[in-house]
């Protein structure tokens, strides 16, 4: 996730590499400040109508600390990874910035830290690392990112649309395919998918892989790293991509899915033509900002016949400190606060992150409460992959499956080649 993810197009955690677009700066309020009392914070944005949780975090901190000024630098989602890494290598990046736990993306914490581009953080950052996520935020025992809550990655459902269309959130595979057929007859679809955008097609595949690959073998990534398994020889990964083809044939996606952009998700989910989308749970908060009269819920993807529910959840949001920063002390004070209960709650409320440890009944997370409580989940799989190219191969490969230009074997062989 995450990276999710990571970090977004209504919360999509993986960032597409695009043309280099340098970010414009927009200073936030907070009173006069100079020297170590000010610093800059960069993060990705995909929809100017939605307030980023990073901006909310910065504004809240400045309100409580009027002697501090944080300049927020908003970078377009589709160029965020390339822009950020270019700036980091040139020593011209923002002091602090949105980073993705693990390795699978261009702005992943482990990758950047190993390349000497990040400064280590203190014990407060280590204290908020979610269970099972140390390897995604630490290198050689040092922590290089402050995690900001737990993000559940599955599907976000528009309950208002579902009720209007008489649809349900299937918990069984056969029921899902049947529901897709029923919705198609009404001129609607179960899922709105940005089929022309590899970050979203890749994320869908990751969500499915949790049920087909990692539920049976949570250590599959370690086995792939050691060379004892491959994508091409994995029945779980074959089943994952076959599920994509089965959904395509059953009419689970909107018409024109092959060339659809991220706007297809927003439009489909808010205009009542699609019931759900493959996006992180925090996307429900973004959607709610644009549709106050509609309700949303978080759901897990159905397991294969006879399988058990399993999902993706982990540290998807994080902030890192650039090694080149000349305002490191000010950033560390900010991150110390972000790690407190107040800071974590501020971000979670703005991002719609999972309220870990809370009673999930009556919340949008109620449908996945059993999975969360049983800890039947894992961090975003690609956050532990060898490099960002593997995820790129998955996303573009699924895109090829939708257009009929790739086969399952083509996609998996390309992922193995990218791993090397």
TIDO-61049 format. One line per field, with one value per residue (C-alpha): x, y negated, z; residue number from 1. Coordinates in steps of 0.1 Angstrom, whole numbers, plus 2048, in hexadecimal, padded with zeros to 3 digits. Layout:
<mardrens>
c1 X / ...
c2 Y / ...
c3 Z / ...
resi NUM / ...
</mardrens>
This chain:
<mardrens>
c1 800 / 809 / 811 / 7F7 / 80C / 808 / 7FE / 7DC / 7C0 / 7A5 / 7BD / 7CE / 7EF / 805 / 813 / 816 / 837 / 82F / 83E / 852 / 83C / 84C / 835 / 828 / 82A / 80C / 815 / 7FD / 7F5 / 804 / 815 / 837 / 853 / 877 / 895 / 88F / 86B / 861 / 864 / 853 / 83D / 836 / 81A / 807 / 7E5 / 7CD / 7AE / 7B0 / 78D / 798 / 7AD / 7CC / 7CF / 7F3 / 7E7 / 7CF / 7EB / 801 / 7E6 / 7DC / 801 / 805 / 7E5 / 7F3 / 816 / 812 / 837 / 83B / 835 / 831 / 831 / 81D / 828 / 80D / 81A / 803 / 7FD / 807 / 82A / 82F / 849 / 85E / 85D / 866 / 883 / 891 / 890 / 89E / 8BC / 8C1 / 8BF / 8A2 / 885 / 86D / 87A / 860 / 84A / 830 / 843 / 838 / 842 / 857 / 866 / 84E / 84B / 862 / 85D / 85F / 870 / 887 / 893 / 899 / 8AA / 8C2 / 8CB / 8D5 / 8B9 / 8A7 / 8B0 / 8A8 / 88D / 88A / 878 / 856 / 856 / 85F / 843 / 827 / 833 / 815 / 819 / 82C / 838 / 85B / 86C / 859 / 864 / 886 / 8A8 / 8C4 / 8AF / 8A9 / 887 / 883 / 85E / 842 / 824 / 802 / 7E9 / 7DD / 7CD / 7B6 / 7B9 / 79B / 77D / 769 / 744 / 72A / 70D / 6F5 / 6FB / 6FA / 6D8 / 6CB / 6D6 / 6CD / 6F1 / 703 / 728 / 72E / 744 / 747 / 757 / 73A / 722 / 738 / 738 / 712 / 70E / 723 / 70C / 6ED / 6FC / 706 / 6E1 / 6D9 / 6F4 / 70A / 72A / 736 / 758 / 764 / 788 / 7A2 / 7AB / 7C2 / 7D6 / 7EF / 7EF / 7CA / 7CB / 7E9 / 7D8 / 7BA / 7D1 / 7E2 / 7C0 / 7B7 / 7DA / 7D4 / 7B9 / 7CA / 7EF / 7F5 / 7D8 / 7E7 / 80C / 812 / 838 / 835 / 849 / 866 / 866 / 867 / 884 / 897 / 88F / 87C / 85C / 854 / 835 / 833 / 833 / 81B / 7F8 / 7EC / 7F8 / 7E8 / 7C8 / 7CA / 7CD / 7B3 / 79B / 7A0 / 797 / 779 / 76C / 771 / 75D / 742 / 73E / 74B / 75B / 74C / 74A / 76A / 77E / 79D / 7A4 / 795 / 7A8 / 7A5 / 787 / 774 / 776 / 76A / 74F / 742 / 742 / 731 / 719 / 709 / 715 / 72E / 72A / 74E / 773 / 795 / 7A3 / 7B0 / 796 / 7A1 / 792 / 770 / 778 / 782 / 762 / 74D / 75B / 74B / 72B / 71F / 6FD / 70C / 719 / 737 / 745 / 765 / 764 / 77D / 780 / 770 / 788 / 78A / 770 / 777 / 791 / 791 / 78E / 7B0 / 7B9 / 7D3 / 7D8 / 7F7 / 80A / 802 / 807 / 828 / 83E / 864 / 87F / 897 / 8BB / 8C2 / 8AA / 8B7 / 89A / 89C / 896 / 876 / 86A / 873 / 85E / 841 / 845 / 847 / 825 / 818 / 820 / 80B / 7E7 / 7DC / 7F1 / 7E7 / 7C2 / 7C4 / 7D2 / 7BB / 79C / 7A7 / 7B2 / 798 / 7B2 / 7A9 / 7A1 / 7B7 / 7AD / 78A / 768 / 762 / 73C / 728 / 746 / 74E / 765 / 74A / 74B / 770 / 76F / 775 / 793 / 7A3 / 79D / 7AB / 7C8 / 7C2 / 7D4 / 7F7 / 808 / 807 / 819 / 82D / 83C / 853 / 85A / 87D / 876 / 85A / 85D / 84C / 82D / 82E / 82F / 811 / 7FC / 804 / 800 / 7DD / 7D6 / 7E1 / 7C9 / 7AC / 7B5 / 7BC / 7E0 / 7F0 / 7EC / 7EF / 811 / 81D / 815 / 825 / 845 / 848 / 845 / 861 / 877 / 871 / 87A / 89D
c2 800 / 7F5 / 7EB / 7EA / 7DA / 7D5 / 7B8 / 799 / 79E / 79F / 7B1 / 7C8 / 7D1 / 7D9 / 7BC / 7BD / 7B0 / 793 / 774 / 75F / 744 / 72F / 727 / 704 / 6F7 / 6EC / 6DF / 6E7 / 6CE / 6CE / 6AD / 69F / 6B8 / 6BA / 6D1 / 6F2 / 6E8 / 6EF / 70C / 71A / 738 / 749 / 762 / 76F / 762 / 76E / 75A / 735 / 736 / 74E / 741 / 758 / 767 / 75B / 738 / 73C / 74A / 72C / 713 / 723 / 722 / 6FE / 6F4 / 704 / 6F6 / 6D2 / 6CD / 6E8 / 6E3 / 702 / 6FC / 717 / 722 / 735 / 74B / 75B / 780 / 78C / 77D / 77E / 79A / 78E / 769 / 772 / 789 / 770 / 755 / 76C / 775 / 750 / 746 / 72F / 742 / 736 / 73C / 756 / 769 / 785 / 7A6 / 7CA / 7E5 / 802 / 803 / 808 / 7E4 / 7C8 / 7B5 / 7D4 / 7CE / 7EC / 7E4 / 7C0 / 7C7 / 7E0 / 7C6 / 7AE / 795 / 796 / 78C / 7A4 / 79B / 79F / 7B7 / 7A7 / 7B3 / 7D7 / 7D7 / 7D3 / 7EE / 805 / 82A / 83D / 81D / 817 / 823 / 809 / 7EB / 7F5 / 7FC / 80A / 803 / 7DF / 7D1 / 7BB / 7B3 / 7A9 / 7C0 / 7AF / 7C9 / 7EA / 7EA / 807 / 80E / 820 / 811 / 7F2 / 7F6 / 7DB / 7E8 / 7CF / 7DB / 800 / 7FB / 7E9 / 805 / 821 / 82D / 83C / 840 / 865 / 878 / 897 / 899 / 8A8 / 88F / 872 / 87E / 883 / 860 / 851 / 860 / 852 / 82F / 830 / 836 / 815 / 802 / 800 / 812 / 821 / 80F / 7EF / 7F5 / 7DE / 7F9 / 7E2 / 7D9 / 7F4 / 7E7 / 7F1 / 811 / 81B / 813 / 828 / 845 / 841 / 841 / 862 / 871 / 86E / 888 / 89E / 89C / 88F / 89E / 8C0 / 8B5 / 894 / 899 / 89B / 87A / 888 / 8A7 / 893 / 87F / 89F / 8AC / 8CB / 8BF / 8AA / 897 / 8AC / 8CD / 8C1 / 8D0 / 8B4 / 899 / 8AB / 8AD / 888 / 87D / 897 / 886 / 865 / 876 / 887 / 865 / 855 / 871 / 86E / 849 / 83E / 81E / 800 / 7FD / 7EF / 7FB / 802 / 7DD / 7CE / 7B5 / 7AE / 797 / 7B6 / 7C1 / 79F / 79C / 7BF / 7BF / 79E / 79F / 7C0 / 7D5 / 7EA / 7FA / 7FD / 7F7 / 806 / 7EA / 7E7 / 7E2 / 7BE / 7B6 / 7B8 / 797 / 786 / 792 / 787 / 764 / 763 / 775 / 76C / 77C / 79E / 7BA / 7D1 / 7F1 / 805 / 828 / 844 / 856 / 879 / 896 / 8B2 / 8CE / 8DF / 8C5 / 8AF / 889 / 877 / 853 / 838 / 81F / 80D / 7ED / 7DC / 7B7 / 7AB / 78C / 78D / 773 / 76A / 76E / 74D / 73A / 71B / 71B / 73E / 734 / 723 / 741 / 759 / 745 / 746 / 76C / 771 / 760 / 774 / 794 / 78A / 795 / 772 / 772 / 795 / 78D / 76D / 77F / 79D / 787 / 774 / 792 / 7AB / 7C3 / 7E2 / 7D9 / 7F5 / 802 / 7F3 / 804 / 806 / 80D / 7F1 / 7E3 / 7E6 / 802 / 819 / 831 / 838 / 838 / 85D / 85C / 83F / 84E / 870 / 85E / 872 / 858 / 84F / 82E / 825 / 842 / 82C / 819 / 837 / 83D / 839 / 818 / 802 / 812 / 832 / 81F / 80B / 82C / 838 / 819 / 816 / 83C / 83B / 81E / 835 / 851 / 839 / 830 / 853 / 84B / 85F / 882 / 88D / 89D / 87D / 868 / 880 / 885 / 85F / 85C / 876 / 863 / 842 / 852 / 85A
c3 800 / 800 / 7F2 / 7F4 / 7F9 / 7FA / 7F3 / 7D0 / 7B7 / 7D1 / 7E7 / 7CF / 7E0 / 7C2 / 7AD / 787 / 778 / 761 / 752 / 76A / 778 / 793 / 7B0 / 7B7 / 7DA / 7EF / 811 / 82D / 849 / 86C / 874 / 86D / 871 / 865 / 867 / 879 / 880 / 85C / 843 / 824 / 820 / 7FE / 7F6 / 7D8 / 7CE / 7B3 / 7BA / 7C3 / 7D1 / 7EC / 809 / 80F / 831 / 830 / 82D / 84A / 85F / 857 / 85D / 87E / 88A / 880 / 893 / 8B2 / 8AB / 89E / 89C / 882 / 85C / 846 / 820 / 80F / 7ED / 7DA / 7BE / 7A4 / 7AB / 789 / 78B / 7B1 / 7B2 / 795 / 7A1 / 7C5 / 7BD / 7A4 / 7BF / 7DA / 7C4 / 7BC / 7E0 / 7D9 / 7E7 / 802 / 826 / 82D / 816 / 811 / 80E / 807 / 820 / 812 / 7F0 / 7D3 / 7C8 / 7BC / 7DD / 7F4 / 815 / 815 / 7F2 / 7F9 / 81A / 80B / 7F1 / 80C / 805 / 827 / 84A / 867 / 880 / 8A5 / 8BD / 8B7 / 893 / 89D / 8B7 / 89D / 885 / 880 / 888 / 86D / 85C / 86A / 84B / 837 / 84C / 859 / 84A / 861 / 880 / 878 / 871 / 852 / 851 / 86A / 862 / 863 / 86B / 85C / 839 / 82E / 809 / 7FA / 7E9 / 7F3 / 7EC / 7E7 / 7FC / 7EE / 7CB / 7D6 / 7E6 / 7C7 / 7B1 / 7C9 / 7CB / 7E8 / 7F0 / 7E8 / 800 / 7E9 / 7C7 / 7B4 / 7C3 / 7B7 / 793 / 794 / 7A3 / 787 / 76E / 77E / 780 / 75B / 752 / 764 / 751 / 76F / 77C / 79C / 79A / 78B / 780 / 771 / 758 / 744 / 763 / 76F / 793 / 797 / 783 / 797 / 7B8 / 7AE / 7A7 / 7C9 / 7DB / 7C9 / 7D0 / 7F5 / 7F2 / 7D7 / 7E1 / 803 / 817 / 811 / 812 / 825 / 820 / 7FA / 7F5 / 809 / 7F4 / 7D5 / 7E2 / 7E9 / 7C6 / 7D2 / 7C0 / 7A2 / 796 / 777 / 78A / 7A5 / 7A3 / 7BB / 7A3 / 785 / 798 / 7A1 / 77D / 772 / 78A / 778 / 757 / 767 / 774 / 752 / 741 / 75C / 755 / 777 / 769 / 758 / 733 / 723 / 741 / 72B / 726 / 745 / 75B / 780 / 779 / 770 / 795 / 7A2 / 788 / 78B / 7B1 / 7B5 / 797 / 7A1 / 784 / 797 / 7B9 / 7C5 / 7BC / 7C4 / 7D9 / 7FD / 818 / 81E / 7FC / 80B / 81E / 7FD / 7EC / 809 / 806 / 7E3 / 7EC / 80F / 808 / 800 / 817 / 812 / 821 / 81F / 812 / 80D / 7EC / 7EB / 7EF / 7D6 / 7DA / 7FB / 806 / 825 / 825 / 824 / 81C / 81A / 836 / 843 / 845 / 825 / 82F / 83C / 83D / 839 / 83E / 821 / 82B / 819 / 82F / 840 / 858 / 866 / 88A / 882 / 86D / 889 / 8A2 / 88A / 885 / 8AA / 8AD / 88F / 8A2 / 8C1 / 8C5 / 8BB / 89C / 892 / 898 / 884 / 866 / 869 / 86B / 84C / 838 / 843 / 850 / 863 / 888 / 896 / 8B7 / 8B5 / 8B3 / 88E / 891 / 884 / 86F / 84A / 854 / 863 / 845 / 84B / 871 / 874 / 85C / 86F / 891 / 886 / 876 / 856 / 841 / 835 / 829 / 804 / 7F3 / 7DB / 7F8 / 7FC / 7D8 / 7C9 / 7B7 / 7A9 / 787 / 793 / 79D / 77C / 769 / 77D / 777 / 752 / 74F / 75D / 745 / 729 / 736 / 733 / 710 / 705 / 6FC / 718 / 726 / 74A / 742 / 731 / 750 / 769 / 755 / 752 / 778 / 77C / 763 / 775 / 797 / 789
resi 1 / 2 / 3 / 4 / 5 / 6 / 7 / 8 / 9 / 10 / 11 / 12 / 13 / 14 / 15 / 16 / 17 / 18 / 19 / 20 / 21 / 22 / 23 / 24 / 25 / 26 / 27 / 28 / 29 / 30 / 31 / 32 / 33 / 34 / 35 / 36 / 37 / 38 / 39 / 40 / 41 / 42 / 43 / 44 / 45 / 46 / 47 / 48 / 49 / 50 / 51 / 52 / 53 / 54 / 55 / 56 / 57 / 58 / 59 / 60 / 61 / 62 / 63 / 64 / 65 / 66 / 67 / 68 / 69 / 70 / 71 / 72 / 73 / 74 / 75 / 76 / 77 / 78 / 79 / 80 / 81 / 82 / 83 / 84 / 85 / 86 / 87 / 88 / 89 / 90 / 91 / 92 / 93 / 94 / 95 / 96 / 97 / 98 / 99 / 100 / 101 / 102 / 103 / 104 / 105 / 106 / 107 / 108 / 109 / 110 / 111 / 112 / 113 / 114 / 115 / 116 / 117 / 118 / 119 / 120 / 121 / 122 / 123 / 124 / 125 / 126 / 127 / 128 / 129 / 130 / 131 / 132 / 133 / 134 / 135 / 136 / 137 / 138 / 139 / 140 / 141 / 142 / 143 / 144 / 145 / 146 / 147 / 148 / 149 / 150 / 151 / 152 / 153 / 154 / 155 / 156 / 157 / 158 / 159 / 160 / 161 / 162 / 163 / 164 / 165 / 166 / 167 / 168 / 169 / 170 / 171 / 172 / 173 / 174 / 175 / 176 / 177 / 178 / 179 / 180 / 181 / 182 / 183 / 184 / 185 / 186 / 187 / 188 / 189 / 190 / 191 / 192 / 193 / 194 / 195 / 196 / 197 / 198 / 199 / 200 / 201 / 202 / 203 / 204 / 205 / 206 / 207 / 208 / 209 / 210 / 211 / 212 / 213 / 214 / 215 / 216 / 217 / 218 / 219 / 220 / 221 / 222 / 223 / 224 / 225 / 226 / 227 / 228 / 229 / 230 / 231 / 232 / 233 / 234 / 235 / 236 / 237 / 238 / 239 / 240 / 241 / 242 / 243 / 244 / 245 / 246 / 247 / 248 / 249 / 250 / 251 / 252 / 253 / 254 / 255 / 256 / 257 / 258 / 259 / 260 / 261 / 262 / 263 / 264 / 265 / 266 / 267 / 268 / 269 / 270 / 271 / 272 / 273 / 274 / 275 / 276 / 277 / 278 / 279 / 280 / 281 / 282 / 283 / 284 / 285 / 286 / 287 / 288 / 289 / 290 / 291 / 292 / 293 / 294 / 295 / 296 / 297 / 298 / 299 / 300 / 301 / 302 / 303 / 304 / 305 / 306 / 307 / 308 / 309 / 310 / 311 / 312 / 313 / 314 / 315 / 316 / 317 / 318 / 319 / 320 / 321 / 322 / 323 / 324 / 325 / 326 / 327 / 328 / 329 / 330 / 331 / 332 / 333 / 334 / 335 / 336 / 337 / 338 / 339 / 340 / 341 / 342 / 343 / 344 / 345 / 346 / 347 / 348 / 349 / 350 / 351 / 352 / 353 / 354 / 355 / 356 / 357 / 358 / 359 / 360 / 361 / 362 / 363 / 364 / 365 / 366 / 367 / 368 / 369 / 370 / 371 / 372 / 373 / 374 / 375 / 376 / 377 / 378 / 379 / 380 / 381 / 382 / 383 / 384 / 385 / 386 / 387 / 388 / 389 / 390 / 391 / 392 / 393 / 394 / 395 / 396 / 397 / 398 / 399 / 400 / 401 / 402 / 403 / 404 / 405 / 406 / 407 / 408 / 409 / 410 / 411 / 412 / 413 / 414 / 415 / 416 / 417 / 418 / 419 / 420
</mardrens>
